[in-house]
Amino acid sequence: MIHPGPPPSASSDLPFLRGEVYLIEPSGIEENKYYLVVSNNARNSHLGTALMVRITTSVKPEIASIIILPHGECVSGRVLCDDIEEVWSDQVVRRIGALSISTMAAVNEALKSALGLS
C-alpha cells in the first residue's frame, strides 16, 4: 500500500532514531501496534520515514529472525525482524523508549537472518 505522506524531500517533524520503540497507527489496521526503528539515522533524517519491525506479545515460532525481548526493556514481547515496514511520522502515536545496546545487537543478528545476510 502506498502511504499518502510527505514527499521524500520533506523533513520529518519527528526524527526517528535507530533502536527507539514507537506506538504506531498502522495504515488499514484499527489497533495501534508497537514498532522498533531498525533503519539508520542518516536515512531516517533524509527521507523523513523509518524502516521499522513490529513488536508483538503473541507466541511466535522460535526462529532466528524473531527475538524475545529480555526483562527490563521498555516493552515486552517479541521483535519480528522479518516483518519490516516503512513508517511515516504522521503514523506515530507516541515514543515509548529505546532498547538496550545488547538487545539491539540481537536485533542486528535477527535482521541478518531475516535478510539472508549471515
N, C-alpha and C positions, 0 to 999 in steps of 0.2 A: 504494500500500500504506500502511495506517495503522500508524504505529510505536507500540508499546505503551510509550511513555516517560512521564515525569512529566507531570502536568497543567500547562497553560500558566502557572499562577500560581507554580509551584515554581521556585526559583532553581537555576541550574546550578552544579555543583561546579567546572566549568571555564569561566571567562569567555572566550567566543570573541571575538577581535578581528579586525576587518576587515584583510585583507592577509596574515593568517597562513596557513600551509600545515600541514595535518594528514594523518597516515596514518589512514585511516578503515576500519572494518569495515562495509561496506555491508550492508543487510538483503537476505537472499536470495542473496548472492554470496559464494563461498568465499574469493576472493583479496582482500586488503586493497588499497585504492586511495588515491592522493593527491588531496586536495581543497583548494581555496582559499576562504577566507571572503570573501564579497562583500557580505553584509548589514551594515547599520550597527551600531555598538557598542551604542547605546541599545536597539535592537530585540533584539539578542542577549541583553543582560543582563535585559531584562524577560520575554522568552519562554523563556529557557534553551535555545534552539536557535539554529542559524545557517543561513542560506542559503549554500550552497557550490556551486562549479563544479568539475568534475572536471579533473584534470591527467593527461595520457596521454603516453606515448612513441611511440604508434602514429602512422603517417603519416596525415594528415588533409588534406582539400582546403583550398586557400588561399582562405578566405572571411573577411569582416570580423569575424565572431564568434569566430574561432579565432586566438589569437596564439601565436607561437613564443617561448618564454622565452629571453632573452638569456643568454649565458655569464656566470657569476658569481652567478647566483641560487641559492637553497638547494636547488632541484630543477631538473631539465632536462625538456624536453618541450614540450607544447602545452597551453594553457589553453582548455578548451571552454566558452566563455561562453554557449552555447546549451543547455548540459546543467546546469540549476540544480536542486539538491535541498535539502530540509530535512534537517539532520543534528542528532542528539541527542548530548549529552555522553557517554552510555554507549557510543556507537559509536567514540569516539576511541581509537586505539591509542597514538599519541604525537604531540606537536607537533614539527614539522620545523624551522620557522623562519618568516621573513616575507619577502615580496617587496619590492623597492625601490620608492621613490615613483614613479620613471619607468615601471617595469613596471606598477604599479597604475594609472597614467594610461592606459596602453594597454589594460588590462583594462576600465577605465571606458568607453572608446570601443567596445570589443568588446561590452560589455553593452548599450550604446545600440543598436548594430546588431542584436544578437540580439532585443531587445525592441521594435524599430522606433521608437526614441526619437530617432534622429538626424535 
